[in-house]
Amino acid sequence: MESMEQQKRSGRLILVAIDESKESINVLQWALDNLFKSQDRIVLIHAQRDAVSSFAPGSPGFMVPVDVLKLLENDIKKCTETIFAKAMDLCKSKNVTPEMEAHTGDAREVICDAAKKYNSDMVVLGSHGYGAFKRVVLGSVSDFCVHHIQCPVVIVKPQRNKAH
């Protein structure tokens, strides 16, 4: 008789990073169509922003009333619920039941921490397709993850229009 851990690990554990972008749902679709097998587990991870970090110390908005912070926190929570609802609908259409987690923080750290926590066999994430300058200024989540995650990382590029 297999233990619960052995049953859970009979297939691969695929971690898919999702956010509010349209590309994110395409990434999940791609992972389900091209990687996922019936014995695999899929974990969806979302890095949500912190309401307080929206205001930098020393800026005019730093002393934000509590009710404004509550509004921001509710907005972040609703955004996360919407993201997970879209992802769940897609997974259900493929008869897949994912595990889902949201963590507050920088996406790079959240994804790397989740990959380590779950001992993932593979991490799948998207690329926003930024140019070189924007990547330098904003930083690339996918580039960071490729260099800091120990398992294979699959980066799904944005879909291009197929018009000729």
Accessible surface in RSA format (square Angstrom, percent):
REM  Atomic radii and reference values for relative SASA: ProtOr
REM  Chains: A
REM  Algorithm: Lee & Richards
REM  Probe-radius: 1.40
REM  Slices: 20
REM RES _ NUM      All-atoms   Total-Side   Main-Chain    Non-polar    All polar
REM                ABS   REL    ABS   REL    ABS   REL    ABS   REL    ABS   REL
RES MET A   1   233.50 120.9 146.48  96.9  87.02 207.2 124.70 106.0 108.81 144.2
RES GLU A   2    97.07  55.7  83.79  63.4  13.29  31.6  33.11  64.0  63.96  52.2
RES SER A   3    58.28  49.2  45.81  61.1  12.48  28.7  52.32 111.4   5.96   8.3
RES MET A   4   134.49  69.6 125.72  83.2   8.77  20.9 117.46  99.9  17.03  22.6
RES GLU A   5   108.52  62.3 106.19  80.3   2.33   5.6  58.66 113.5  49.86  40.7
RES GLN A   6   105.74  59.1  97.89  71.5   7.84  18.7  34.27  73.0  71.46  54.2
RES GLN A   7    91.12  51.0  78.13  57.1  12.98  30.9  26.48  56.4  64.63  49.0
RES LYS A   8    94.64  46.2  86.31  53.0   8.33  19.8  39.88  35.9  54.76  58.3
RES ARG A   9    69.80  29.3  51.44  26.2  18.37  43.7  29.02  39.7  40.79  24.7
RES SER A  10    79.16  66.9  40.60  54.2  38.56  88.8  36.97  78.7  42.19  59.1
RES GLY A  11    12.83  15.8   0.00   N/A  12.83  15.8   7.16  19.7   5.67  12.7
RES ARG A  12    67.50  28.3  66.14  33.7   1.37   3.3  46.62  63.7  20.88  12.7
RES LEU A  13     1.73   1.0   1.52   1.1   0.21   0.5   1.56   1.1   0.17   0.4
RES ILE A  14     0.50   0.3   0.50   0.4   0.00   0.0   0.50   0.4   0.00   0.0
RES LEU A  15     0.00   0.0   0.00   0.0   0.00   0.0   0.00   0.0   0.00   0.0
RES VAL A  16     0.00   0.0   0.00   0.0   0.00   0.0   0.00   0.0   0.00   0.0
RES ALA A  17    12.82  11.8   7.97  12.3   4.85  11.0   8.24  11.6   4.57  12.1
RES ILE A  18     6.68   3.8   0.19   0.1   6.49  15.6   2.55   1.8   4.13  11.2
RES ASP A  19    43.61  30.5  40.65  40.5   2.96   7.0  18.90  44.5  24.71  24.6
RES GLU A  20   120.48  69.2  96.73  73.2  23.75  56.5  44.16  85.4  76.32  62.3
RES SER A  21    24.97  21.1  14.41  19.2  10.56  24.3  21.77  46.4   3.20   4.5
RES LYS A  22   157.50  76.8 143.30  87.9  14.20  33.8 117.94 106.2  39.56  42.1
RES GLU A  23    56.00  32.2  55.68  42.1   0.32   0.8  10.71  20.7  45.29  37.0
RES SER A  24     6.73   5.7   2.84   3.8   3.89   9.0   6.57  14.0   0.16   0.2
RES ILE A  25    44.83  25.5  44.83  33.4   0.00   0.0  44.83  32.3   0.00   0.0
RES ASN A  26    31.43  21.7  29.42  28.4   2.01   4.8   5.65  13.6  25.78  24.9
RES VAL A  27     2.39   1.6   2.39   2.2   0.00   0.0   2.39   2.1   0.00   0.0
RES LEU A  28     0.00   0.0   0.00   0.0   0.00   0.0   0.00   0.0   0.00   0.0
RES GLN A  29    55.75  31.2  55.75  40.7   0.00   0.0  28.58  60.8  27.17  20.6
RES TRP A  30    90.52  36.3  87.09  42.2   3.43   8.1  68.47  36.5  22.05  35.8
RES ALA A  31     0.78   0.7   0.52   0.8   0.26   0.6   0.52   0.7   0.26   0.7
RES LEU A  32    13.67   7.6   0.92   0.7  12.75  32.1   0.92   0.6  12.75  34.3
RES ASP A  33    79.32  55.6  42.42  42.2  36.90  87.3  23.00  54.1  56.32  56.2
RES ASN A  34    86.09  59.4  52.32  50.6  33.77  81.3  13.07  31.5  73.02  70.6
RES LEU A  35    29.73  16.6  25.19  18.0   4.54  11.4  28.37  19.9   1.36   3.7
RES PHE A  36    43.12  21.6  23.36  14.5  19.75  51.4  23.36  14.2  19.75  56.5
RES LYS A  37   116.70  56.9 110.75  68.0   5.95  14.2  68.55  61.7  48.15  51.3
RES SER A  38   111.18  94.0  75.33 100.5  35.85  82.6  52.97 112.8  58.21  81.6
RES GLN A  39    97.92  54.8  79.87  58.4  18.05  43.0  40.88  87.0  57.04  43.3
RES ASP A  40    11.41   8.0   0.94   0.9  10.47  24.8   0.00   0.0  11.41  11.4
RES ARG A  41    45.57  19.1  41.22  21.0   4.35  10.3  29.39  40.2  16.18   9.8
RES ILE A  42     3.60   2.0   0.82   0.6   2.77   6.7   0.82   0.6   2.77   7.5
RES VAL A  43     0.00   0.0   0.00   0.0   0.00   0.0   0.00   0.0   0.00   0.0
RES LEU A  44     0.00   0.0   0.00   0.0   0.00   0.0   0.00   0.0   0.00   0.0
RES ILE A  45     1.15   0.7   0.27   0.2   0.88   2.1   0.27   0.2   0.88   2.4
RES HIS A  46     5.94   3.2   5.45   3.8   0.50   1.3   3.00   3.1   2.95   3.4
RES ALA A  47    25.43  23.4   4.35   6.7  21.08  48.0   4.35   6.1  21.08  55.8
RES GLN A  48    38.68  21.6  36.47  26.7   2.21   5.3   3.76   8.0  34.93  26.5
RES ARG A  49   120.67  50.7 109.05  55.6  11.62  27.7  60.83  83.1  59.85  36.3
RES ASP A  50    58.49  41.0  55.45  55.2   3.04   7.2  10.23  24.1  48.25  48.1
RES ALA A  51     3.11   2.9   0.89   1.4   2.23   5.1   0.89   1.2   2.23   5.9
RES VAL A  52    75.35  49.6  74.68  67.6   0.67   1.6  75.08  65.2   0.27   0.7
RES SER A  53    79.58  67.2  48.60  64.9  30.98  71.4  44.65  95.1  34.93  48.9
RES SER A  54    61.37  51.9  22.52  30.0  38.85  89.5  28.02  59.7  33.35  46.7
RES PHE A  55    53.47  26.8  48.97  30.3   4.51  11.7  50.63  30.7   2.84   8.1
RES ALA A  56    59.18  54.4  52.62  81.2   6.56  14.9  55.75  78.5   3.43   9.1
RES PRO A  57   109.46  79.8  88.19  80.4  21.27  77.3  88.47  73.0  20.99 130.5
RES GLY A  58    78.99  97.4   0.00   N/A  78.99  97.4  43.00 118.0  35.99  80.6
RES SER A  59    41.15  34.8  27.81  37.1  13.34  30.7  30.36  64.7  10.79  15.1
RES PRO A  60   144.01 105.0 105.31  96.0  38.70 140.7 118.99  98.2  25.02 155.5
RES GLY A  61    27.66  34.1   0.00   N/A  27.66  34.1  24.50  67.2   3.15   7.1
RES PHE A  62    86.16  43.1  73.82  45.7  12.33  32.1  73.82  44.8  12.33  35.3
RES MET A  63   168.94  87.5 144.34  95.5  24.61  58.6 129.77 110.3  39.17  51.9
RES VAL A  64    25.88  17.0   7.88   7.1  18.00  43.4   9.44   8.2  16.44  44.6
RES PRO A  65    79.20  57.7  66.92  61.0  12.28  44.7  78.93  65.2   0.27   1.7
RES VAL A  66   108.40  71.3 104.97  95.0   3.42   8.2 104.97  91.2   3.42   9.3
RES ASP A  67    95.83  67.1  89.60  89.2   6.23  14.7  42.21  99.3  53.62  53.5
RES VAL A  68    56.96  37.5  56.96  51.6   0.00   0.0  56.96  49.5   0.00   0.0
RES LEU A  69    37.51  20.9  37.51  26.8   0.00   0.0  37.51  26.3   0.00   0.0
RES LYS A  70   116.64  56.9 116.55  71.5   0.08   0.2  68.20  61.4  48.44  51.6
RES LEU A  71   124.53  69.4 120.05  85.9   4.48  11.3 120.29  84.5   4.24  11.4
RES LEU A  72    43.04  24.0  42.38  30.3   0.66   1.7  43.01  30.2   0.03   0.1
RES GLU A  73    77.18  44.3  71.63  54.2   5.55  13.2  30.27  58.5  46.91  38.3
RES ASN A  74    77.83  53.7  76.91  74.3   0.92   2.2  11.88  28.6  65.95  63.7
RES ASP A  75    74.15  51.9  71.08  70.8   3.07   7.3  18.07  42.5  56.08  55.9
RES ILE A  76    11.47   6.5  11.27   8.4   0.20   0.5  11.37   8.2   0.10   0.3
RES LYS A  77   126.60  61.8 123.22  75.6   3.37   8.0  69.64  62.7  56.96  60.7
RES LYS A  78   135.58  66.1 134.06  82.3   1.51   3.6  79.24  71.3  56.33  60.0
RES CYS A  79    38.24  28.9  30.79  34.3   7.45  17.5  16.60  42.1  21.64  23.3
RES THR A  80    11.14   7.9  11.14  11.3   0.00   0.0  10.68  14.4   0.45   0.7
RES GLU A  81    92.38  53.0  85.34  64.6   7.03  16.7  45.37  87.8  47.01  38.4
RES THR A  82    70.09  49.9  65.22  66.1   4.87  11.6  44.24  59.4  25.85  39.1
RES ILE A  83     8.52   4.8   6.87   5.1   1.65   4.0   8.52   6.1   0.00   0.0
RES PHE A  84    28.91  14.5  28.58  17.7   0.33   0.9  28.87  17.5   0.04   0.1
RES ALA A  85    54.74  50.3  46.33  71.5   8.41  19.1  54.33  76.5   0.42   1.1
RES LYS A  86   115.56  56.4 108.86  66.8   6.69  15.9  63.09  56.8  52.46  55.9
RES ALA A  87     0.00   0.0   0.00   0.0   0.00   0.0   0.00   0.0   0.00   0.0
RES MET A  88    42.82  22.2  42.82  28.3   0.00   0.0  40.92  34.8   1.90   2.5
RES ASP A  89    95.26  66.7  87.70  87.3   7.56  17.9  27.62  65.0  67.64  67.5
RES LEU A  90    26.51  14.8  21.71  15.5   4.80  12.1  25.91  18.2   0.61   1.6
RES CYS A  91     0.00   0.0   0.00   0.0   0.00   0.0   0.00   0.0   0.00   0.0
RES LYS A  92   135.20  66.0 122.05  74.9  13.16  31.3  70.93  63.8  64.27  68.5
RES SER A  93    82.46  69.7  42.69  57.0  39.77  91.6  51.20 109.0  31.27  43.8
RES LYS A  94    83.45  40.7  62.59  38.4  20.86  49.7  34.53  31.1  48.92  52.1
RES ASN A  95   145.85 100.6 110.44 106.7  35.42  85.3  34.84  83.9 111.01 107.3
RES VAL A  96    11.65   7.7   5.98   5.4   5.67  13.7   9.30   8.1   2.35   6.4
RES THR A  97   123.17  87.6  97.46  98.8  25.71  61.3  63.52  85.3  59.66  90.2
RES PRO A  98     9.76   7.1   0.00   0.0   9.76  35.5   0.07   0.1   9.69  60.2
RES GLU A  99    66.51  38.2  60.43  45.7   6.07  14.5  43.18  83.5  23.33  19.0
RES MET A 100    67.51  35.0  37.34  24.7  30.17  71.8  37.34  31.7  30.17  40.0
RES GLU A 101    35.18  20.2  29.85  22.6   5.33  12.7  26.60  51.4   8.59   7.0
RES ALA A 102    36.15  33.2  11.56  17.8  24.59  55.9  11.56  16.3  24.59  65.1
RES HIS A 103    75.34  41.2  72.21  50.2   3.13   8.0  50.01  51.5  25.33  29.5
RES THR A 104    75.81  53.9  47.18  47.8  28.63  68.2  30.43  40.9  45.38  68.6
RES GLY A 105    33.56  41.4   0.00   N/A  33.56  41.4  26.99  74.1   6.57  14.7
RES ASP A 106    65.33  45.8  48.05  47.8  17.28  40.9  34.22  80.5  31.11  31.0
RES ALA A 107    33.92  31.2  29.23  45.1   4.69  10.7  29.23  41.2   4.69  12.4
RES ARG A 108    68.24  28.7  68.19  34.8   0.05   0.1   4.27   5.8  63.97  38.8
RES GLU A 109    88.08  50.6  88.08  66.6   0.00   0.0  36.17  70.0  51.91  42.4
RES VAL A 110    11.85   7.8   8.38   7.6   3.48   8.4  10.81   9.4   1.04   2.8
RES ILE A 111     8.87   5.0   8.87   6.6   0.00   0.0   8.87   6.4   0.00   0.0
RES CYS A 112    18.28  13.8  13.29  14.8   4.99  11.7  13.53  34.3   4.75   5.1
RES ASP A 113    90.58  63.4  85.46  85.1   5.12  12.1  28.72  67.6  61.86  61.7
RES ALA A 114     3.70   3.4   0.81   1.3   2.89   6.6   3.29   4.6   0.42   1.1
RES ALA A 115     7.10   6.5   3.14   4.8   3.96   9.0   3.53   5.0   3.57   9.5
RES LYS A 116   177.63  86.7 155.86  95.6  21.77  51.8 108.13  97.3  69.51  74.0
RES LYS A 117   132.35  64.6  94.67  58.1  37.67  89.7  84.35  75.9  48.00  51.1
RES TYR A 118    35.13  16.4  25.29  14.4   9.84  25.6  22.31  16.8  12.82  15.8
RES ASN A 119   110.16  76.0 105.84 102.3   4.32  10.4  26.48  63.7  83.68  80.9
RES SER A 120     8.74   7.4   0.00   0.0   8.74  20.1   0.00   0.0   8.74  12.2
RES ASP A 121    50.94  35.7  40.19  40.0  10.75  25.4  12.69  29.9  38.25  38.1
RES MET A 122    25.19  13.0  25.19  16.7   0.00   0.0  25.19  21.4   0.00   0.0
RES VAL A 123     0.00   0.0   0.00   0.0   0.00   0.0   0.00   0.0   0.00   0.0
RES VAL A 124     0.00   0.0   0.00   0.0   0.00   0.0   0.00   0.0   0.00   0.0
RES LEU A 125     4.87   2.7   4.87   3.5   0.00   0.0   4.87   3.4   0.00   0.0
RES GLY A 126    24.32  30.0   0.00   N/A  24.32  30.0   8.89  24.4  15.44  34.6
RES SER A 127    28.48  24.1  24.16  32.2   4.32  10.0   7.02  15.0  21.46  30.1
RES HIS A 128    85.74  46.9  63.28  44.0  22.47  57.5  36.82  37.9  48.92  56.9
RES GLY A 129    44.95  55.4   0.00   N/A  44.95  55.4  15.04  41.3  29.91  67.0
RES TYR A 130    79.58  37.2  67.30  38.3  12.28  32.0  40.28  30.3  39.30  48.4
RES GLY A 131    46.82  57.7   0.00   N/A  46.82  57.7  38.40 105.4   8.42  18.9
RES ALA A 132    64.97  59.7  56.45  87.1   8.53  19.4  56.97  80.2   8.01  21.2
RES PHE A 133   164.33  82.2 156.11  96.7   8.22  21.4 160.54  97.3   3.80  10.9
RES LYS A 134   107.26  52.3 105.79  64.9   1.47   3.5  56.81  51.1  50.46  53.7
RES ARG A 135   108.27  45.5 104.29  53.2   3.97   9.5  29.04  39.7  79.22  48.0
RES VAL A 136   125.57  82.6  99.20  89.8  26.37  63.5 106.50  92.5  19.07  51.7
RES VAL A 137    95.07  62.6  63.91  57.9  31.16  75.1  69.39  60.3  25.67  69.6
RES LEU A 138    98.22  54.7  73.69  52.7  24.53  61.7  77.75  54.6  20.47  55.1
RES GLY A 139    25.50  31.4   0.00   N/A  25.50  31.4  17.96  49.3   7.55  16.9
RES SER A 140    24.81  21.0  12.55  16.8  12.26  28.2  10.16  21.6  14.65  20.5
RES VAL A 141    51.75  34.1  47.75  43.2   4.00   9.6  47.75  41.5   4.00  10.8
RES SER A 142    13.46  11.4  11.72  15.6   1.75   4.0   0.47   1.0  13.00  18.2
RES ASP A 143    77.14  54.0  73.41  73.1   3.73   8.8  16.80  39.5  60.33  60.2
RES PHE A 144    54.35  27.2  49.48  30.6   4.87  12.7  54.00  32.7   0.35   1.0
RES CYS A 145     0.00   0.0   0.00   0.0   0.00   0.0   0.00   0.0   0.00   0.0
RES VAL A 146    67.59  44.5  51.64  46.7  15.95  38.4  51.83  45.0  15.77  42.8
RES HIS A 147   128.30  70.1  96.04  66.8  32.26  82.5  68.95  71.1  59.35  69.1
RES HIS A 148    99.87  54.6  79.74  55.4  20.13  51.5  55.39  57.1  44.49  51.8
RES ILE A 149    17.69  10.1   2.65   2.0  15.04  36.2   6.34   4.6  11.35  30.8
RES GLN A 150   176.73  98.8 139.97 102.3  36.76  87.5  67.90 144.5 108.83  82.5
RES CYS A 151    23.74  18.0  12.75  14.2  10.98  25.8  17.03  43.1   6.71   7.2
RES PRO A 152    86.82  63.3  74.67  68.1  12.15  44.2  86.18  71.2   0.64   4.0
RES VAL A 153    32.01  21.1   4.01   3.6  28.00  67.5   4.01   3.5  28.00  75.9
RES VAL A 154    38.62  25.4  35.43  32.1   3.19   7.7  38.62  33.6   0.00   0.0
RES ILE A 155    64.65  36.8  40.99  30.5  23.67  57.0  40.99  29.5  23.67  64.2
RES VAL A 156    19.23  12.7  14.65  13.3   4.58  11.0  17.96  15.6   1.27   3.4
RES LYS A 157   160.96  78.5 147.50  90.5  13.45  32.0  90.50  81.5  70.46  75.1
RES PRO A 158    25.81  18.8  16.00  14.6   9.81  35.7  19.41  16.0   6.40  39.8
RES GLN A 159   129.83  72.6 100.78  73.7  29.06  69.2  37.11  79.0  92.73  70.3
RES ARG A 160   182.30  76.5 168.86  86.1  13.45  32.0  72.38  98.9 109.92  66.6
RES ASN A 161   144.71  99.8 116.74 112.8  27.97  67.4  26.64  64.1 118.08 114.1
RES LYS A 162   181.08  88.3 158.34  97.1  22.75  54.2 110.42  99.4  70.66  75.3
RES ALA A 163    96.16  88.4  59.20  91.4  36.97  84.1  69.77  98.3  26.39  69.9
RES HIS A 164   228.99 125.2 152.16 105.8  76.84 196.6 135.37 139.5  93.63 108.9
END  Absolute sums over single chains surface
CHAIN  1 A    10609.7       8516.9       2092.8       6080.3       4529.4
END  Absolute sums over all chains
TOTAL         10609.7       8516.9       2092.8       6080.3       4529.4
